[in-house]
Amino acid sequence: MTPAEAEAAHLRGPESTVDHSFRRMQDLRKVSREYPFICPVDFKPHKGSPPGEDPNNDPTFVERHDPNDGAHYNG
């Protein structure tokens, strides 16, 4: 089977096509390890309050919320 026949049979994509989905999943896993919680105020990935603890379980988190505290993912 020639490369043209394989491409026509959908056995492989065009030679110049690069699949970035695998790299994207690696990046998302890295972010989720570093920022394991979702901020209950602005719904961005968050390190925790204090780091490592779920901000949803902290009753004073909303009052002390600062988007520039360095605990938010800004990527």
Number of C-alpha atoms within 10 A of each C-alpha: 6 7 13 12 11 13 14 12 10 10 9 13 15 12 8 6 8 8 9 8 9 8 10 11 11 11 11 10 13 12 16 16 10 16 20 18 22 19 24 16 14 11 10 16 20 26 24 22 19 11 14 13 13 18 22 16 11 12 9 11 18 13 8 9 15 12 15 9 7 10 19 20 17 10 5
